[in-house]
Amino acid sequence: MSTESPLPSQSDRLLAALGYPICLVAFLILLTDVKKDPYMRHHGSLALFWSIGWLGLHFAWLVVARLPFLLWTLKLYPLLWPAWLGLSIYYAVQTYDGKTFSIPIVSDWAQKYSRLL
């Protein structure tokens, strides 16, 4: 007997997958009744905190890189957005395939704070 939950519908998987590269979709998932589905709630909150984490990293990098002895790190800054896009697409594909996964650090935040949403 399998204990796996049934695979969500294709439209639910697509909507959840779009939440990773487009944070507005993740926010809308959590604002609507779609969040009642555990799969959608998990990926909606995970995608939202994924975007918040990357925005935080973006601003922290810009602040730290202004320090004179760390100014060289600005040369690495153009690698930040392609890394975000590549990882977002990877997580979107995993979500569309119906997989439930965790992202280090981000998953902990999502589990802790998604109860407030």
Biopython code that builds the backbone (N, CA, C, O; Angstrom):
import numpy as np
from Bio.PDB.StructureBuilder import StructureBuilder

atoms = [
    (1, "MET", "N", (0.832, -1.163, 0.000)),
    (1, "MET", "CA", (0.000, 0.000, 0.000)),
    (1, "MET", "C", (0.890, 1.243, 0.000)),
    (1, "MET", "O", (1.795, 1.362, 0.826)),
    (2, "SER", "N", (0.637, 2.146, -0.905)),
    (2, "SER", "CA", (1.445, 3.346, -1.037)),
    (2, "SER", "C", (0.927, 4.440, -0.105)),
    (2, "SER", "O", (-0.279, 4.658, 0.008)),
    (3, "THR", "N", (1.854, 5.116, 0.554)),
    (3, "THR", "CA", (1.473, 6.210, 1.440)),
    (3, "THR", "C", (1.662, 7.563, 0.771)),
    (3, "THR", "O", (1.464, 8.601, 1.402)),
    (4, "GLU", "N", (2.047, 7.560, -0.511)),
    (4, "GLU", "CA", (2.242, 8.815, -1.219)),
    (4, "GLU", "C", (0.903, 9.495, -1.452)),
    (4, "GLU", "O", (-0.108, 8.842, -1.710)),
    (5, "SER", "N", (0.916, 10.816, -1.356)),
    (5, "SER", "CA", (-0.308, 11.549, -1.650)),
    (5, "SER", "C", (-0.481, 11.600, -3.164)),
    (5, "SER", "O", (0.505, 11.545, -3.899)),
    (6, "PRO", "N", (-1.712, 11.705, -3.636)),
    (6, "PRO", "CA", (-1.921, 11.745, -5.078)),
    (6, "PRO", "C", (-1.291, 13.001, -5.680)),
    (6, "PRO", "O", (-1.192, 14.042, -5.031)),
    (7, "LEU", "N", (-0.874, 12.874, -6.920)),
    (7, "LEU", "CA", (-0.242, 13.982, -7.621)),
    (7, "LEU", "C", (-1.260, 15.100, -7.840)),
    (7, "LEU", "O", (-2.361, 14.836, -8.322)),
    (8, "PRO", "N", (-0.915, 16.341, -7.497)),
    (8, "PRO", "CA", (-1.847, 17.450, -7.722)),
    (8, "PRO", "C", (-2.149, 17.611, -9.211)),
    (8, "PRO", "O", (-1.429, 17.089, -10.063)),
    (9, "SER", "N", (-3.210, 18.331, -9.505)),
    (9, "SER", "CA", (-3.587, 18.520, -10.905)),
    (9, "SER", "C", (-2.506, 19.308, -11.640)),
    (9, "SER", "O", (-1.675, 19.979, -11.027)),
    (10, "GLN", "N", (-2.537, 19.210, -12.955)),
    (10, "GLN", "CA", (-1.530, 19.885, -13.771)),
    (10, "GLN", "C", (-1.599, 21.395, -13.589)),
    (10, "GLN", "O", (-0.561, 22.054, -13.537)),
    (11, "SER", "N", (-2.793, 21.950, -13.494)),
    (11, "SER", "CA", (-2.911, 23.401, -13.320)),
    (11, "SER", "C", (-2.375, 23.837, -11.954)),
    (11, "SER", "O", (-1.763, 24.900, -11.844)),
    (12, "ASP", "N", (-2.597, 23.033, -10.915)),
    (12, "ASP", "CA", (-2.042, 23.356, -9.596)),
    (12, "ASP", "C", (-0.519, 23.288, -9.616)),
    (12, "ASP", "O", (0.155, 24.152, -9.056)),
    (13, "ARG", "N", (0.014, 22.266, -10.257)),
    (13, "ARG", "CA", (1.475, 22.141, -10.339)),
    (13, "ARG", "C", (2.080, 23.291, -11.135)),
    (13, "ARG", "O", (3.140, 23.804, -10.776)),
    (14, "LEU", "N", (1.413, 23.700, -12.216)),
    (14, "LEU", "CA", (1.913, 24.814, -13.023)),
    (14, "LEU", "C", (1.877, 26.111, -12.228)),
    (14, "LEU", "O", (2.839, 26.879, -12.250)),
    (15, "LEU", "N", (0.790, 26.359, -11.535)),
    (15, "LEU", "CA", (0.668, 27.570, -10.726)),
    (15, "LEU", "C", (1.721, 27.596, -9.620)),
    (15, "LEU", "O", (2.343, 28.630, -9.377)),
    (16, "ALA", "N", (1.919, 26.472, -8.956)),
    (16, "ALA", "CA", (2.938, 26.399, -7.904)),
    (16, "ALA", "C", (4.335, 26.588, -8.487)),
    (16, "ALA", "O", (5.181, 27.234, -7.870)),
    (17, "ALA", "N", (4.581, 26.033, -9.663)),
    (17, "ALA", "CA", (5.900, 26.159, -10.294)),
    (17, "ALA", "C", (6.181, 27.599, -10.705)),
    (17, "ALA", "O", (7.318, 28.058, -10.600)),
    (18, "LEU", "N", (5.171, 28.309, -11.166)),
    (18, "LEU", "CA", (5.368, 29.701, -11.576)),
    (18, "LEU", "C", (5.680, 30.613, -10.396)),
    (18, "LEU", "O", (6.165, 31.729, -10.585)),
    (19, "GLY", "N", (5.408, 30.153, -9.195)),
    (19, "GLY", "CA", (5.696, 30.954, -8.012)),
    (19, "GLY", "C", (7.177, 31.154, -7.754)),
    (19, "GLY", "O", (7.556, 32.121, -7.093)),
    (20, "TYR", "N", (8.020, 30.271, -8.252)),
    (20, "TYR", "CA", (9.458, 30.412, -7.996)),
    (20, "TYR", "C", (10.091, 31.533, -8.821)),
    (20, "TYR", "O", (10.760, 32.385, -8.238)),
    (21, "PRO", "N", (9.917, 31.579, -10.136)),
    (21, "PRO", "CA", (10.515, 32.705, -10.858)),
    (21, "PRO", "C", (9.691, 33.993, -10.778)),
    (21, "PRO", "O", (10.227, 35.077, -11.005)),
    (22, "ILE", "N", (8.400, 33.893, -10.459)),
    (22, "ILE", "CA", (7.536, 35.077, -10.405)),
    (22, "ILE", "C", (6.950, 35.152, -8.996)),
    (22, "ILE", "O", (5.967, 34.477, -8.695)),
    (23, "CYS", "N", (7.550, 35.967, -8.139)),
    (23, "CYS", "CA", (7.145, 35.965, -6.724)),
    (23, "CYS", "C", (5.721, 36.467, -6.528)),
    (23, "CYS", "O", (5.098, 36.139, -5.518)),
    (24, "LEU", "N", (5.191, 37.242, -7.449)),
    (24, "LEU", "CA", (3.811, 37.710, -7.336)),
    (24, "LEU", "C", (2.834, 36.531, -7.356)),
    (24, "LEU", "O", (1.816, 36.560, -6.666)),
    (25, "VAL", "N", (3.137, 35.509, -8.135)),
    (25, "VAL", "CA", (2.286, 34.315, -8.192)),
    (25, "VAL", "C", (2.286, 33.616, -6.832)),
    (25, "VAL", "O", (1.236, 33.183, -6.357)),
    (26, "ALA", "N", (3.450, 33.504, -6.211)),
    (26, "ALA", "CA", (3.530, 32.871, -4.887)),
    (26, "ALA", "C", (2.721, 33.661, -3.866)),
    (26, "ALA", "O", (2.047, 33.079, -3.017)),
    (27, "PHE", "N", (2.789, 34.968, -3.948)),
    (27, "PHE", "CA", (2.028, 35.819, -3.037)),
    (27, "PHE", "C", (0.532, 35.639, -3.253)),
    (27, "PHE", "O", (-0.233, 35.579, -2.290)),
    (28, "LEU", "N", (0.112, 35.553, -4.512)),
    (28, "LEU", "CA", (-1.307, 35.359, -4.817)),
    (28, "LEU", "C", (-1.804, 33.987, -4.361)),
    (28, "LEU", "O", (-2.954, 33.851, -3.946)),
    (29, "ILE", "N", (-0.954, 32.986, -4.436)),
    (29, "ILE", "CA", (-1.331, 31.653, -3.947)),
    (29, "ILE", "C", (-1.685, 31.726, -2.465)),
    (29, "ILE", "O", (-2.661, 31.125, -2.015)),
    (30, "LEU", "N", (-0.879, 32.469, -1.719)),
    (30, "LEU", "CA", (-1.102, 32.551, -0.277)),
    (30, "LEU", "C", (-2.250, 33.484, 0.094)),
    (30, "LEU", "O", (-2.777, 33.402, 1.204)),
    (31, "LEU", "N", (-2.642, 34.365, -0.814)),
    (31, "LEU", "CA", (-3.759, 35.267, -0.538)),
    (31, "LEU", "C", (-5.116, 34.661, -0.871)),
    (31, "LEU", "O", (-6.136, 35.117, -0.355)),
    (32, "THR", "N", (-5.142, 33.658, -1.709)),
    (32, "THR", "CA", (-6.408, 33.096, -2.173)),
    (32, "THR", "C", (-6.723, 31.790, -1.449)),
    (32, "THR", "O", (-5.960, 31.337, -0.595)),
    (33, "ASP", "N", (-7.845, 31.203, -1.801)),
    (33, "ASP", "CA", (-8.262, 29.941, -1.183)),
    (33, "ASP", "C", (-7.446, 28.751, -1.664)),
    (33, "ASP", "O", (-7.577, 27.651, -1.126)),
    (34, "VAL", "N", (-6.610, 28.958, -2.665)),
    (34, "VAL", "CA", (-5.770, 27.874, -3.175)),
    (34, "VAL", "C", (-4.838, 27.368, -2.076)),
    (34, "VAL", "O", (-4.417, 26.211, -2.099)),
    (35, "LYS", "N", (-4.514, 28.237, -1.110)),
    (35, "LYS", "CA", (-3.571, 27.857, -0.049)),
    (35, "LYS", "C", (-4.105, 26.759, 0.862)),
    (35, "LYS", "O", (-3.353, 26.210, 1.668)),
    (36, "LYS", "N", (-5.376, 26.432, 0.752)),
    (36, "LYS", "CA", (-5.935, 25.363, 1.591)),
    (36, "LYS", "C", (-5.396, 23.995, 1.198)),
    (36, "LYS", "O", (-5.373, 23.073, 2.013)),
    (37, "ASP", "N", (-4.964, 23.868, -0.047)),
    (37, "ASP", "CA", (-4.335, 22.631, -0.503)),
    (37, "ASP", "C", (-2.915, 22.590, 0.073)),
    (37, "ASP", "O", (-2.152, 23.532, -0.140)),
    (38, "PRO", "N", (-2.538, 21.531, 0.794)),
    (38, "PRO", "CA", (-1.210, 21.486, 1.421)),
    (38, "PRO", "C", (-0.060, 21.617, 0.423)),
    (38, "PRO", "O", (0.957, 22.241, 0.728)),
    (39, "TYR", "N", (-0.214, 21.035, -0.761)),
    (39, "TYR", "CA", (0.836, 21.124, -1.780)),
    (39, "TYR", "C", (1.027, 22.576, -2.215)),
    (39, "TYR", "O", (2.154, 23.060, -2.314)),
    (40, "MET", "N", (-0.075, 23.258, -2.472)),
    (40, "MET", "CA", (-0.007, 24.647, -2.920)),
    (40, "MET", "C", (0.502, 25.555, -1.798)),
    (40, "MET", "O", (1.272, 26.482, -2.052)),
    (41, "ARG", "N", (0.083, 25.298, -0.585)),
    (41, "ARG", "CA", (0.536, 26.114, 0.546)),
    (41, "ARG", "C", (2.040, 25.940, 0.761)),
    (41, "ARG", "O", (2.758, 26.911, 1.003)),
    (42, "HIS", "N", (2.505, 24.701, 0.670)),
    (42, "HIS", "CA", (3.940, 24.439, 0.847)),
    (42, "HIS", "C", (4.756, 25.183, -0.204)),
    (42, "HIS", "O", (5.692, 25.910, 0.130)),
    (43, "HIS", "N", (4.401, 25.000, -1.469)),
    (43, "HIS", "CA", (5.194, 25.618, -2.529)),
    (43, "HIS", "C", (4.962, 27.124, -2.625)),
    (43, "HIS", "O", (5.871, 27.859, -3.010)),
    (44, "GLY", "N", (3.775, 27.591, -2.285)),
    (44, "GLY", "CA", (3.527, 29.032, -2.280)),
    (44, "GLY", "C", (4.383, 29.740, -1.247)),
    (44, "GLY", "O", (5.012, 30.755, -1.545)),
    (45, "SER", "N", (4.408, 29.207, -0.033)),
    (45, "SER", "CA", (5.218, 29.838, 1.014)),
    (45, "SER", "C", (6.706, 29.658, 0.740)),
    (45, "SER", "O", (7.493, 30.573, 0.982)),
    (46, "LEU", "N", (7.096, 28.499, 0.243)),
    (46, "LEU", "CA", (8.509, 28.268, -0.060)),
    (46, "LEU", "C", (8.985, 29.205, -1.173)),
    (46, "LEU", "O", (10.079, 29.763, -1.086)),
    (47, "ALA", "N", (8.176, 29.377, -2.209)),
    (47, "ALA", "CA", (8.551, 30.268, -3.311)),
    (47, "ALA", "C", (8.600, 31.721, -2.858)),
    (47, "ALA", "O", (9.478, 32.473, -3.281)),
    (48, "LEU", "N", (7.671, 32.120, -2.005)),
    (48, "LEU", "CA", (7.672, 33.498, -1.514)),
    (48, "LEU", "C", (8.916, 33.769, -0.673)),
    (48, "LEU", "O", (9.564, 34.801, -0.847)),
    (49, "PHE", "N", (9.253, 32.866, 0.224)),
    (49, "PHE", "CA", (10.442, 33.064, 1.048)),
    (49, "PHE", "C", (11.726, 32.900, 0.232)),
    (49, "PHE", "O", (12.754, 33.482, 0.578)),
    (50, "TRP", "N", (11.677, 32.122, -0.834)),
    (50, "TRP", "CA", (12.802, 32.017, -1.762)),
    (50, "TRP", "C", (13.087, 33.392, -2.369)),
    (50, "TRP", "O", (14.239, 33.822, -2.424)),
    (51, "SER", "N", (12.050, 34.073, -2.816)),
    (51, "SER", "CA", (12.212, 35.403, -3.411)),
    (51, "SER", "C", (12.664, 36.425, -2.374)),
    (51, "SER", "O", (13.535, 37.250, -2.650)),
    (52, "ILE", "N", (12.079, 36.372, -1.191)),
    (52, "ILE", "CA", (12.466, 37.304, -0.127)),
    (52, "ILE", "C", (13.930, 37.089, 0.258)),
    (52, "ILE", "O", (14.662, 38.054, 0.476)),
    (53, "GLY", "N", (14.352, 35.844, 0.342)),
    (53, "GLY", "CA", (15.745, 35.545, 0.669)),
    (53, "GLY", "C", (16.717, 36.090, -0.361)),
    (53, "GLY", "O", (17.758, 36.642, -0.008)),
    (54, "TRP", "N", (16.376, 35.934, -1.640)),
    (54, "TRP", "CA", (17.258, 36.446, -2.683)),
    (54, "TRP", "C", (17.278, 37.964, -2.723)),
    (54, "TRP", "O", (18.325, 38.556, -2.982)),
    (55, "LEU", "N", (16.146, 38.606, -2.473)),
    (55, "LEU", "CA", (16.142, 40.069, -2.404)),
    (55, "LEU", "C", (16.986, 40.547, -1.226)),
    (55, "LEU", "O", (17.714, 41.533, -1.341)),
    (56, "GLY", "N", (16.890, 39.851, -0.096)),
    (56, "GLY", "CA", (17.723, 40.188, 1.052)),
    (56, "GLY", "C", (19.204, 40.023, 0.749)),
    (56, "GLY", "O", (20.020, 40.862, 1.130)),
    (57, "LEU", "N", (19.546, 38.943, 0.065)),
    (57, "LEU", "CA", (20.936, 38.721, -0.335)),
    (57, "LEU", "C", (21.404, 39.811, -1.293)),
    (57, "LEU", "O", (22.532, 40.292, -1.189)),
    (58, "HIS", "N", (20.550, 40.191, -2.210)),
    (58, "HIS", "CA", (20.862, 41.251, -3.178)),
    (58, "HIS", "C", (21.209, 42.555, -2.453)),
    (58, "HIS", "O", (22.250, 43.154, -2.724)),
    (59, "PHE", "N", (20.354, 42.991, -1.542)),
    (59, "PHE", "CA", (20.595, 44.253, -0.846)),
    (59, "PHE", "C", (21.777, 44.157, 0.109)),
    (59, "PHE", "O", (22.542, 45.112, 0.235)),
    (60, "ALA", "N", (21.938, 43.034, 0.776)),
    (60, "ALA", "CA", (23.084, 42.864, 1.668)),
    (60, "ALA", "C", (24.392, 42.907, 0.882)),
    (60, "ALA", "O", (25.375, 43.495, 1.331)),
    (61, "TRP", "N", (24.396, 42.281, -0.291)),
    (61, "TRP", "CA", (25.593, 42.284, -1.121)),
    (61, "TRP", "C", (25.946, 43.706, -1.549)),
    (61, "TRP", "O", (27.115, 44.091, -1.531)),
    (62, "LEU", "N", (24.938, 44.482, -1.933)),
    (62, "LEU", "CA", (25.203, 45.855, -2.353)),
    (62, "LEU", "C", (25.734, 46.708, -1.209)),
    (62, "LEU", "O", (26.593, 47.562, -1.426)),
    (63, "VAL", "N", (25.244, 46.493, -0.009)),
    (63, "VAL", "CA", (25.718, 47.263, 1.141)),
    (63, "VAL", "C", (27.140, 46.858, 1.503)),
    (63, "VAL", "O", (28.000, 47.717, 1.698)),
    (64, "VAL", "N", (27.388, 45.569, 1.591)),
    (64, "VAL", "CA", (28.717, 45.087, 1.980)),
    (64, "VAL", "C", (29.754, 45.419, 0.912)),
    (64, "VAL", "O", (30.902, 45.721, 1.236)),
    (65, "ALA", "N", (29.361, 45.367, -0.348)),
    (65, "ALA", "CA", (30.313, 45.614, -1.432)),
    (65, "ALA", "C", (30.753, 47.070, -1.493)),
    (65, "ALA", "O", (31.725, 47.384, -2.179)),
    (66, "ARG", "N", (30.081, 47.947, -0.810)),
    (66, "ARG", "CA", (30.475, 49.362, -0.782)),
    (66, "ARG", "C", (31.641, 49.614, 0.175)),
    (66, "ARG", "O", (32.253, 50.681, 0.136)),
    (67, "LEU", "N", (31.944, 48.655, 1.018)),
    (67, "LEU", "CA", (33.091, 48.807, 1.906)),
    (67, "LEU", "C", (34.363, 48.764, 1.067)),
    (67, "LEU", "O", (34.491, 47.920, 0.181)),
    (68, "PRO", "N", (35.301, 49.665, 1.337)),
    (68, "PRO", "CA", (36.482, 49.778, 0.469)),
    (68, "PRO", "C", (37.256, 48.477, 0.272)),
    (68, "PRO", "O", (37.692, 48.191, -0.844)),
    (69, "PHE", "N", (37.435, 47.698, 1.309)),
    (69, "PHE", "CA", (38.223, 46.477, 1.174)),
    (69, "PHE", "C", (37.431, 45.329, 0.550)),
    (69, "PHE", "O", (38.007, 44.284, 0.245)),
    (70, "LEU", "N", (36.115, 45.502, 0.353)),
    (70, "LEU", "CA", (35.292, 44.479, -0.292)),
    (70, "LEU", "C", (34.723, 44.953, -1.625)),
    (70, "LEU", "O", (33.820, 44.325, -2.179)),
    (71, "LEU", "N", (35.247, 46.049, -2.129)),
    (71, "LEU", "CA", (34.741, 46.613, -3.378)),
    (71, "LEU", "C", (34.895, 45.639, -4.544)),
    (71, "LEU", "O", (34.116, 45.689, -5.496)),
    (72, "TRP", "N", (35.872, 44.772, -4.481)),
    (72, "TRP", "CA", (36.096, 43.797, -5.555)),
    (72, "TRP", "C", (34.917, 42.842, -5.718)),
    (72, "TRP", "O", (34.750, 42.254, -6.787)),
    (73, "THR", "N", (34.096, 42.676, -4.678)),
    (73, "THR", "CA", (32.960, 41.751, -4.781)),
    (73, "THR", "C", (31.886, 42.251, -5.740)),
    (73, "THR", "O", (31.036, 41.473, -6.172)),
    (74, "LEU", "N", (31.915, 43.544, -6.079)),
    (74, "LEU", "CA", (30.951, 44.060, -7.061)),
    (74, "LEU", "C", (31.157, 43.416, -8.429)),
    (74, "LEU", "O", (30.223, 43.342, -9.227)),
    (75, "LYS", "N", (32.370, 42.951, -8.701)),
    (75, "LYS", "CA", (32.624, 42.277, -9.978)),
    (75, "LYS", "C", (31.908, 40.933, -10.044)),
    (75, "LYS", "O", (31.622, 40.438, -11.134)),
    (76, "LEU", "N", (31.617, 40.342, -8.900)),
    (76, "LEU", "CA", (30.893, 39.072, -8.859)),
    (76, "LEU", "C", (29.380, 39.270, -8.898)),
    (76, "LEU", "O", (28.633, 38.314, -9.107)),
    (77, "TYR", "N", (28.932, 40.495, -8.701)),
    (77, "TYR", "CA", (27.502, 40.782, -8.619)),
    (77, "TYR", "C", (26.714, 40.354, -9.855)),
    (77, "TYR", "O", (25.600, 39.854, -9.701)),
    (78, "PRO", "N", (27.234, 40.522, -11.075)),
    (78, "PRO", "CA", (26.458, 40.080, -12.247)),
    (78, "PRO", "C", (26.159, 38.581, -12.267)),
    (78, "PRO", "O", (25.288, 38.146, -13.021)),
    (79, "LEU", "N", (26.844, 37.794, -11.473)),
    (79, "LEU", "CA", (26.570, 36.359, -11.403)),
    (79, "LEU", "C", (25.373, 36.039, -10.515)),
    (79, "LEU", "O", (24.844, 34.929, -10.561)),
    (80, "LEU", "N", (24.942, 37.009, -9.706)),
    (80, "LEU", "CA", (23.863, 36.766, -8.752)),
    (80, "LEU", "C", (22.533, 36.493, -9.442)),
    (80, "LEU", "O", (21.847, 35.537, -9.082)),
    (81, "TRP", "N", (22.153, 37.301, -10.419)),
    (81, "TRP", "CA", (20.843, 37.135, -11.060)),
    (81, "TRP", "C", (20.755, 35.889, -11.935)),
    (81, "TRP", "O", (19.725, 35.216, -11.898)),
    (82, "PRO", "N", (21.774, 35.546, -12.718)),
    (82, "PRO", "CA", (21.682, 34.267, -13.439)),
    (82, "PRO", "C", (21.618, 33.063, -12.495)),
    (82, "PRO", "O", (20.962, 32.068, -12.803)),
    (83, "ALA", "N", (22.294, 33.149, -11.354)),
    (83, "ALA", "CA", (22.216, 32.058, -10.372)),
    (83, "ALA", "C", (20.800, 31.951, -9.825)),
    (83, "ALA", "O", (20.267, 30.849, -9.689)),
    (84, "TRP", "N", (20.188, 33.092, -9.510)),
    (84, "TRP", "CA", (18.801, 33.081, -9.018)),
    (84, "TRP", "C", (17.859, 32.511, -10.065)),
    (84, "TRP", "O", (17.005, 31.683, -9.752)),
    (85, "LEU", "N", (18.013, 32.952, -11.309)),
    (85, "LEU", "CA", (17.128, 32.482, -12.371)),
    (85, "LEU", "C", (17.302, 30.984, -12.611)),
    (85, "LEU", "O", (16.316, 30.263, -12.760)),
    (86, "GLY", "N", (18.533, 30.518, -12.648)),
    (86, "GLY", "CA", (18.784, 29.095, -12.859)),
    (86, "GLY", "C", (18.205, 28.233, -11.750)),
    (86, "GLY", "O", (17.582, 27.205, -12.016)),
    (87, "LEU", "N", (18.410, 28.650, -10.513)),
    (87, "LEU", "CA", (17.858, 27.888, -9.388)),
    (87, "LEU", "C", (16.336, 27.974, -9.347)),
    (87, "LEU", "O", (15.669, 26.999, -9.000)),
    (88, "SER", "N", (15.786, 29.131, -9.698)),
    (88, "SER", "CA", (14.324, 29.270, -9.730)),
    (88, "SER", "C", (13.710, 28.352, -10.771)),
    (88, "SER", "O", (12.676, 27.733, -10.523)),
    (89, "ILE", "N", (14.331, 28.262, -11.920)),
    (89, "ILE", "CA", (13.828, 27.365, -12.965)),
    (89, "ILE", "C", (13.964, 25.909, -12.523)),
    (89, "ILE", "O", (13.068, 25.100, -12.762)),
    (90, "TYR", "N", (15.071, 25.579, -11.886)),
    (90, "TYR", "CA", (15.253, 24.212, -11.382)),
    (90, "TYR", "C", (14.158, 23.856, -10.376)),
    (90, "TYR", "O", (13.552, 22.788, -10.471)),
    (91, "TYR", "N", (13.904, 24.740, -9.421)),
    (91, "TYR", "CA", (12.858, 24.476, -8.425)),
    (91, "TYR", "C", (11.474, 24.449, -9.064)),
    (91, "TYR", "O", (10.610, 23.685, -8.634)),
    (92, "ALA", "N", (11.255, 25.270, -10.081)),
    (92, "ALA", "CA", (9.966, 25.258, -10.777)),
    (92, "ALA", "C", (9.746, 23.923, -11.479)),
    (92, "ALA", "O", (8.640, 23.384, -11.449)),
    (93, "VAL", "N", (10.778, 23.390, -12.107)),
    (93, "VAL", "CA", (10.657, 22.091, -12.786)),
    (93, "VAL", "C", (10.399, 20.985, -11.767)),
    (93, "VAL", "O", (9.575, 20.101, -12.001)),
    (94, "GLN", "N", (11.103, 21.034, -10.637)),
    (94, "GLN", "CA", (10.878, 20.037, -9.589)),
    (94, "GLN", "C", (9.442, 20.113, -9.067)),
    (94, "GLN", "O", (8.812, 19.087, -8.808)),
    (95, "THR", "N", (8.940, 21.323, -8.917)),
    (95, "THR", "CA", (7.568, 21.514, -8.447)),
    (95, "THR", "C", (6.570, 21.015, -9.473)),
    (95, "THR", "O", (5.585, 20.366, -9.120)),
    (96, "TYR", "N", (6.815, 21.311, -10.740)),
    (96, "TYR", "CA", (5.902, 20.875, -11.795)),
    (96, "TYR", "C", (5.863, 19.349, -11.895)),
    (96, "TYR", "O", (4.840, 18.772, -12.264)),
    (97, "ASP", "N", (6.973, 18.706, -11.567)),
    (97, "ASP", "CA", (7.013, 17.239, -11.564)),
    (97, "ASP", "C", (6.284, 16.646, -10.363)),
    (97, "ASP", "O", (6.160, 15.426, -10.253)),
    (98, "GLY", "N", (5.801, 17.500, -9.462)),
    (98, "GLY", "CA", (5.033, 17.029, -8.314)),
    (98, "GLY", "C", (5.872, 16.662, -7.112)),
    (98, "GLY", "O", (5.376, 16.014, -6.191)),
    (99, "LYS", "N", (7.125, 17.058, -7.099)),
    (99, "LYS", "CA", (8.013, 16.709, -5.994)),
    (99, "LYS", "C", (7.901, 17.734, -4.869)),
    (99, "LYS", "O", (7.698, 18.925, -5.105)),
    (100, "THR", "N", (8.037, 17.247, -3.660)),
    (100, "THR", "CA", (8.106, 18.120, -2.496)),
    (100, "THR", "C", (9.545, 18.076, -2.006)),
    (100, "THR", "O", (10.083, 17.001, -1.742)),
    (101, "PHE", "N", (10.156, 19.221, -1.885)),
    (101, "PHE", "CA", (11.570, 19.305, -1.526)),
    (101, "PHE", "C", (11.758, 20.425, -0.520)),
    (101, "PHE", "O", (10.830, 21.175, -0.220)),
    (102, "SER", "N", (12.957, 20.523, -0.012)),
    (102, "SER", "CA", (13.275, 21.620, 0.900)),
    (102, "SER", "C", (14.512, 22.338, 0.387)),
    (102, "SER", "O", (15.409, 21.736, -0.203)),
    (103, "ILE", "N", (14.532, 23.626, 0.624)),
    (103, "ILE", "CA", (15.663, 24.471, 0.254)),
    (103, "ILE", "C", (16.352, 24.852, 1.564)),
    (103, "ILE", "O", (15.695, 25.352, 2.477)),
    (104, "PRO", "N", (17.658, 24.626, 1.674)),
    (104, "PRO", "CA", (18.341, 24.949, 2.927)),
    (104, "PRO", "C", (18.068, 26.393, 3.364)),
    (104, "PRO", "O", (18.036, 27.298, 2.530)),
    (105, "ILE", "N", (17.878, 26.601, 4.622)),
    (105, "ILE", "CA", (17.591, 27.871, 5.287)),
    (105, "ILE", "C", (16.198, 28.390, 4.934)),
    (105, "ILE", "O", (15.424, 28.723, 5.832)),
    (106, "VAL", "N", (15.870, 28.465, 3.660)),
    (106, "VAL", "CA", (14.589, 29.021, 3.214)),
    (106, "VAL", "C", (13.426, 28.158, 3.693)),
    (106, "VAL", "O", (12.400, 28.691, 4.115)),
    (107, "SER", "N", (13.569, 26.855, 3.636)),
    (107, "SER", "CA", (12.488, 25.966, 4.075)),
    (107, "SER", "C", (12.191, 26.140, 5.558)),
    (107, "SER", "O", (11.035, 26.073, 5.976)),
    (108, "ASP", "N", (13.230, 26.362, 6.347)),
    (108, "ASP", "CA", (13.021, 26.592, 7.780)),
    (108, "ASP", "C", (12.223, 27.869, 8.018)),
    (108, "ASP", "O", (11.303, 27.892, 8.835)),
    (109, "TRP", "N", (12.581, 28.931, 7.297)),
    (109, "TRP", "CA", (11.832, 30.192, 7.410)),
    (109, "TRP", "C", (10.390, 30.002, 6.977)),
    (109, "TRP", "O", (9.464, 30.474, 7.637)),
    (110, "ALA", "N", (10.208, 29.313, 5.871)),
    (110, "ALA", "CA", (8.856, 29.123, 5.335)),
    (110, "ALA", "C", (7.988, 28.343, 6.316)),
    (110, "ALA", "O", (6.825, 28.693, 6.521)),
    (111, "GLN", "N", (8.528, 27.300, 6.920)),
    (111, "GLN", "CA", (7.748, 26.523, 7.892)),
    (111, "GLN", "C", (7.448, 27.339, 9.141)),
    (111, "GLN", "O", (6.362, 27.240, 9.712)),
    (112, "LYS", "N", (8.407, 28.138, 9.556)),
    (112, "LYS", "CA", (8.236, 28.910, 10.782)),
    (112, "LYS", "C", (7.228, 30.044, 10.606)),
    (112, "LYS", "O", (6.375, 30.256, 11.468)),
    (113, "TYR", "N", (7.319, 30.768, 9.501)),
    (113, "TYR", "CA", (6.512, 31.969, 9.328)),
    (113, "TYR", "C", (5.267, 31.779, 8.477)),
    (113, "TYR", "O", (4.414, 32.665, 8.449)),
    (114, "SER", "N", (5.134, 30.666, 7.788)),
    (114, "SER", "CA", (3.949, 30.479, 6.944)),
    (114, "SER", "C", (2.695, 30.269, 7.782)),
    (114, "SER", "O", (1.584, 30.441, 7.281)),
    (115, "ARG", "N", (2.854, 29.910, 9.020)),
    (115, "ARG", "CA", (1.683, 29.767, 9.902)),
    (115, "ARG", "C", (1.016, 31.116, 10.141)),
    (115, "ARG", "O", (-0.174, 31.178, 10.451)),
    (116, "LEU", "N", (1.780, 32.195, 9.998)),
    (116, "LEU", "CA", (1.232, 33.533, 10.201)),
    (116, "LEU", "C", (0.432, 34.017, 9.002)),
    (116, "LEU", "O", (-0.349, 34.961, 9.111)),
    (117, "LEU", "N", (0.628, 33.368, 7.859)),
    (117, "LEU", "CA", (-0.053, 33.815, 6.636)),
    (117, "LEU", "C", (-1.450, 33.254, 6.551)),
    (117, "LEU", "O", (-2.167, 33.527, 5.588)),
]
sb = StructureBuilder()
sb.init_structure("model")
sb.init_model(0)
sb.init_chain("A")
sb.init_seg("    ")
for serial, (resi, resn, name, xyz) in enumerate(atoms, 1):
    if name == "N":
        sb.init_residue(resn, " ", resi, " ")
    sb.init_atom(name, np.array(xyz, "f"), 0.0, 1.0, " ", f" {name:<3s}", serial, name[0])
structure = sb.get_structure()
